[in-house]
């Protein structure tokens, strides 16, 4: 089903909200008001937003640690994100973990697994369950190009292909596996070149075009739902900040960053909307004011939440 004008505006809003939340988190981390490390999707917001928006509410996602947009599309509120970042007692992990390690199966979100890409075989297992139950549902998982060099990637993709499970595999190729460039990660021209060897469709898209990502995932999900098995989608993008907040990323050439900055996903969608007569300066000003207020309120609400108690260390564990 083609995107409606409202859908196109919603895609833009989710990307703007994702960046607003992460920009606020970046500032808070610099002030020592967060716990743990911070990883952001700055510059690659189109992928998690476009991918999640293409799914049905009863589908399941297994996101990676940069996929703020997936959580927001699935209904995770900014206050929940900040509570998690601040290690609050009422957060998704009750203050025992931080970052986007948010799991909520009621919203179809598999909790993030730190060892990449171990969410991939889990997503394949979820998809296998859908197939065995004959449910018309799809699982989607995301991972970076560096994680595609692990044994878990090959085992999971091969099993998914052989068993034709309804899973969509989204590779967020952001140019750097921490500090390792693609030419030192794999010998093929692209990650998607591996798809024929597994006997599955492979698609490469502009990862900074949210509508292109949405279209690719929607097509892959429809094929999976119809019994066509998995699809490998490689989304080309750029990580515009360091691997985490403690990484200055001085190994990235300035020219590379400048070239990708000119292809910013938010600016691109805003231009598409304006060209279609769906956006103007007044709408932009109103949206940014709305998001600033929403994020500020979320930060204050999260900071007011209760911190974990010493006795909480014995709760939520197998043995104490």
Secondary structure per residue as TSV (DSSP state, phi and psi in degrees):
chain	resnum	aa	ss	phi	psi
A	1	X	-	360.0	128.0
A	2	X	-	-65.8	155.1
A	3	X	-	-69.9	136.1
A	4	X	-	-84.1	165.6
A	5	X	H	-54.8	-39.4
A	6	X	H	-66.8	-38.8
A	7	X	H	-58.3	-45.3
A	8	X	H	-63.3	-38.8
A	9	X	H	-69.6	-36.7
A	10	X	H	-65.0	-39.6
A	11	X	H	-57.9	-43.6
A	12	X	H	-65.5	-42.8
A	13	X	H	-62.0	-43.4
A	14	X	H	-63.2	-39.1
A	15	X	H	-65.2	-42.3
A	16	X	H	-64.9	-39.9
A	17	X	H	-64.9	-42.1
A	18	X	H	-57.5	-47.5
A	19	X	H	-67.5	-38.8
A	20	X	H	-62.7	-42.9
A	21	X	H	-63.8	-45.4
A	22	X	H	-71.7	-35.4
A	23	X	H	-63.5	-40.3
A	24	X	H	-65.4	-41.9
A	25	X	H	-63.6	-38.3
A	26	X	H	-61.6	-43.6
A	27	X	H	-66.5	-42.2
A	28	X	H	-64.0	-39.9
A	29	X	H	-63.1	-39.2
A	30	X	H	-65.4	-22.1
A	31	X	T	-94.7	2.8
A	32	X	T	74.5	23.9
A	33	X	-	-99.9	3.8
A	34	X	S	-118.0	165.5
A	35	X	-	-114.6	149.5
A	36	X	S	75.9	-175.1
A	37	X	-	-85.8	163.5
A	38	X	-	-125.5	126.9
A	39	X	-	-119.7	132.9
A	40	X	-	-122.1	166.9
A	41	X	-	-106.7	20.6
A	42	X	T	-54.2	119.5
A	43	X	T	96.4	-13.3
A	44	X	-	-128.7	26.8
A	45	X	H	-62.8	-25.4
A	46	X	H	-63.7	-29.2
A	47	X	H	-72.1	-57.9
A	48	X	H	-62.4	-35.9
A	49	X	H	-70.1	-51.1
A	50	X	H	-62.4	-38.9
A	51	X	H	-67.3	-49.9
A	52	X	H	-65.7	-36.3
A	53	X	H	-68.3	-21.3
A	54	X	T	-81.1	-8.3
A	55	X	S	-95.5	167.7
A	56	X	-	-88.4	158.7
A	57	X	T	-58.9	-29.8
A	58	X	T	-91.9	3.1
A	59	X	S	-75.6	167.4
A	60	X	E	-122.3	139.2
A	61	X	E	-115.4	146.6
A	62	X	E	-126.5	83.9
A	63	X	-	-79.1	166.6
A	64	X	-	-98.3	-177.7
A	65	X	T	-74.9	-7.7
A	66	X	T	-100.1	-1.7
A	67	X	-	-86.6	55.2
A	68	X	H	-52.1	-45.1
A	69	X	H	-59.6	-34.8
A	70	X	H	-62.8	-43.4
A	71	X	H	-64.3	-42.6
A	72	X	H	-65.0	-43.1
A	73	X	H	-61.5	-35.8
A	74	X	T	-79.1	2.0
A	75	X	T	99.9	5.2
A	76	X	-	-71.4	124.4
A	77	X	-	-82.7	151.3
A	78	X	H	-52.7	-36.8
A	79	X	H	-63.2	-33.6
A	80	X	H	-67.0	-38.3
A	81	X	H	-64.9	-47.9
A	82	X	H	-66.9	-35.5
A	83	X	H	-61.5	-38.4
A	84	X	H	-67.1	-46.7
A	85	X	H	-61.5	-31.0
A	86	X	T	-92.0	-0.6
A	87	X	T	66.3	37.1
A	88	X	B	-78.2	154.9
A	89	X	T	-62.1	-32.9
A	90	X	T	-90.1	12.2
A	91	X	S	-79.4	174.6
A	92	X	T	-54.8	-37.1
A	93	X	T	-108.2	18.3
A	94	X	T	55.3	30.1
A	95	X	T	83.8	3.9
A	96	X	S	-89.7	-8.7
A	97	X	-	-151.0	168.4
A	98	X	-	-135.5	-169.5
A	99	X	T	67.4	-166.0
A	100	X	T	-85.4	40.8
A	101	X	-	-86.4	57.1
A	102	X	-	-102.4	121.0
A	103	X	-	-121.2	134.7
A	104	X	B	-155.9	94.4
A	105	X	G	-68.2	-19.1
A	106	X	G	-64.4	-26.6
A	107	X	G	-106.8	11.4
A	108	X	T	71.1	34.8
A	109	X	B	-116.3	115.7
A	110	X	-	-79.7	132.2
A	111	X	-	-59.4	139.9
A	112	X	-	-62.1	135.7
A	113	X	-	-105.5	123.1
A	114	X	S	-61.3	-37.7
A	115	X	S	-76.8	111.2
A	116	X	T	-86.0	140.7
A	117	X	T	-105.7	58.4
A	118	X	H	-68.0	-8.8
A	119	X	H	-72.2	-20.5
A	120	X	H	-66.3	-53.7
A	121	X	H	-62.3	-29.6
A	122	X	H	-65.8	-43.5
A	123	X	H	-63.1	-37.5
A	124	X	H	-63.7	-38.9
A	125	X	H	-65.2	-39.2
A	126	X	H	-62.0	-44.7
A	127	X	H	-64.4	-36.6
A	128	X	H	-62.9	-40.0
A	129	X	H	-61.4	-41.6
A	130	X	H	-60.1	-42.1
A	131	X	H	-66.3	-45.3
A	132	X	H	-65.1	-32.3
A	133	X	H	-86.2	-4.7
A	134	X	T	58.5	41.1
A	135	X	-	-96.5	135.0
A	136	X	-	-79.4	57.4
A	137	X	-	-121.6	160.3
A	138	X	-	-129.8	145.5
A	139	X	E	-108.3	145.8
A	140	X	E	-132.2	136.7
A	141	X	E	-134.6	154.0
A	142	X	E	-127.8	155.0
A	143	X	E	-164.0	160.4
A	144	X	E	-86.9	168.5
A	145	X	T	-66.8	-28.0
A	146	X	T	-66.0	-39.0
A	147	X	G	-67.2	-19.5
A	148	X	G	-73.8	-2.5
A	149	X	G	-97.4	8.2
A	150	X	S	-94.8	160.6
A	151	X	H	-64.5	-35.5
A	152	X	H	-60.1	-37.3
A	153	X	H	-61.3	-52.0
A	154	X	H	-64.8	-41.9
A	155	X	H	-63.7	-44.3
A	156	X	H	-68.2	-44.5
A	157	X	H	-66.1	-40.7
A	158	X	H	-63.1	-44.5
A	159	X	H	-63.9	-43.0
A	160	X	H	-60.2	-40.3
A	161	X	H	-68.9	-46.5
A	162	X	H	-63.4	-40.9
A	163	X	H	-91.5	-2.9
A	164	X	T	50.8	51.9
A	165	X	-	-83.9	153.1
A	166	X	-	-80.9	78.7
A	167	X	E	-130.1	143.1
A	168	X	E	-111.0	124.9
A	169	X	E	-107.0	110.8
A	170	X	E	-108.5	110.6
A	171	X	E	-92.7	118.3
A	172	X	E	-93.0	88.8
A	173	X	E	-82.9	95.3
A	174	X	-	-101.5	19.3
A	175	X	S	89.0	-19.8
A	176	X	E	-145.6	125.2
A	177	X	E	-93.0	90.6
A	178	X	T	59.7	-97.9
A	179	X	T	-117.1	14.0
A	180	X	E	-102.0	122.8
A	181	X	E	-78.5	162.6
A	182	X	G	-55.6	-38.0
A	183	X	G	-65.4	-15.3
A	184	X	G	-103.6	5.5
A	185	X	T	-105.0	-40.3
A	186	X	-	-153.3	154.9
A	187	X	S	-92.2	-16.1
A	188	X	S	-74.4	164.2
A	189	X	S	-69.8	-27.7
A	190	X	-	-154.8	157.2
A	191	X	G	-61.6	-39.3
A	192	X	G	-64.2	-18.2
A	193	X	G	-64.0	-16.5
A	194	X	G	-78.2	-21.1
A	195	X	H	-54.7	-46.1
A	196	X	H	-59.6	-31.3
A	197	X	H	-66.5	-27.5
A	198	X	H	-89.5	-8.8
A	199	X	T	77.1	30.7
A	200	X	S	-127.5	159.3
A	201	X	E	-67.0	145.6
A	202	X	E	-131.3	136.5
A	203	X	E	-133.6	133.4
A	204	X	E	-111.1	131.1
A	205	X	E	-132.3	163.0
A	206	X	E	-72.1	106.9
A	207	X	T	-71.2	-5.5
A	208	X	T	-99.1	3.1
A	209	X	-	-108.0	101.0
A	210	X	H	-61.6	-33.2
A	211	X	H	-73.8	-32.6
A	212	X	H	-68.4	-41.3
A	213	X	H	-62.4	-46.2
A	214	X	H	-57.5	-45.8
A	215	X	H	-63.5	-42.4
A	216	X	H	-65.3	-43.2
A	217	X	H	-70.2	-39.9
A	218	X	H	-60.6	-42.6
A	219	X	H	-66.1	-42.9
A	220	X	H	-65.0	-39.9
A	221	X	H	-65.9	-40.4
A	222	X	H	-64.2	-41.0
A	223	X	H	-64.8	-43.1
A	224	X	H	-63.7	-41.3
A	225	X	H	-64.5	-29.0
A	226	X	T	-87.8	5.1
A	227	X	T	95.3	11.2
A	228	X	-	-84.7	-0.8
A	229	X	-	80.6	-164.2
A	230	X	-	-79.2	161.5
A	231	X	E	-133.8	137.1
A	232	X	E	-98.7	119.2
A	233	X	E	-114.3	121.3
A	234	X	E	-102.8	119.9
A	235	X	E	-106.3	115.9
A	236	X	E	-84.6	126.0
A	237	X	-	-153.0	-165.6
A	238	X	-	-146.0	133.3
A	239	X	-	-80.0	109.5
A	240	X	-	-86.0	-4.9
A	241	X	S	-125.8	179.8
A	242	X	-	-65.9	170.9
A	243	X	S	-53.3	-42.1
A	244	X	S	-143.0	-178.8
A	245	X	T	-65.6	-19.8
A	246	X	T	-90.2	1.4
A	247	X	-	-104.2	113.6
A	248	X	-	-73.8	-12.3
A	249	X	-	56.0	37.5
A	250	X	T	-74.0	-2.1
A	251	X	T	-84.4	-11.2
A	252	X	S	-85.7	125.2
A	253	X	-	-60.1	136.7
A	254	X	H	-59.1	-37.3
A	255	X	H	-63.3	-35.3
A	256	X	H	-66.5	-43.8
A	257	X	H	-64.1	-41.3
A	258	X	H	-63.5	-40.9
A	259	X	H	-63.8	-41.2
A	260	X	H	-76.6	-29.1
A	261	X	H	-61.1	-31.4
A	262	X	T	-72.5	-10.1
A	263	X	T	-114.1	29.7
A	264	X	-	-51.9	129.7
A	265	X	H	-64.7	-33.4
A	266	X	H	-69.6	-45.2
A	267	X	H	-62.7	-39.3
A	268	X	H	-62.2	-44.1
A	269	X	H	-69.9	-36.7
A	270	X	H	-61.8	-40.5
A	271	X	H	-67.0	-39.2
A	272	X	H	-64.1	-42.1
A	273	X	H	-64.2	-43.4
A	274	X	H	-63.9	-40.3
A	275	X	H	-63.9	-28.7
A	276	X	T	-90.1	3.8
A	277	X	T	74.9	21.6
A	278	X	S	-104.8	1.3
A	279	X	-	-151.6	150.6
A	280	X	-	-153.5	178.9
A	281	X	H	-63.1	-34.9
A	282	X	H	-66.2	-43.2
A	283	X	H	-62.5	-40.0
A	284	X	H	-63.8	-46.2
A	285	X	H	-62.2	-41.4
A	286	X	H	-65.7	-41.1
A	287	X	H	-64.2	-47.4
A	288	X	H	-63.5	-37.6
A	289	X	H	-65.6	-41.0
A	290	X	H	-62.8	-43.7
A	291	X	H	-68.9	-38.8
A	292	X	H	-60.1	-43.6
A	293	X	H	-65.9	-41.7
A	294	X	H	-64.1	-44.2
A	295	X	H	-70.1	-42.8
A	296	X	H	-59.9	-43.6
A	297	X	H	-64.5	-38.0
A	298	X	H	-65.8	-41.6
A	299	X	H	-62.1	-47.5
A	300	X	H	-64.3	-39.9
A	301	X	H	-66.4	-40.3
A	302	X	H	-67.5	-42.1
A	303	X	H	-64.7	-26.1
A	304	X	T	-81.0	-9.1
A	305	X	S	-73.0	158.9
A	306	X	-	-71.3	139.9
A	307	X	B	-80.6	159.6
A	308	X	-	-60.0	149.8
A	309	X	-	-95.9	154.4
A	310	X	G	-53.0	-39.1
A	311	X	G	-69.1	-14.6
A	312	X	G	-66.2	-16.6
A	313	X	G	-62.0	-21.8
A	314	X	G	-94.8	-0.9
A	315	X	S	-98.8	150.9
A	316	X	S	70.4	23.0
A	317	X	S	-123.0	163.1
A	318	X	S	-73.6	-31.4
A	319	X	-	-148.3	143.8
A	320	X	-	-145.1	360.0
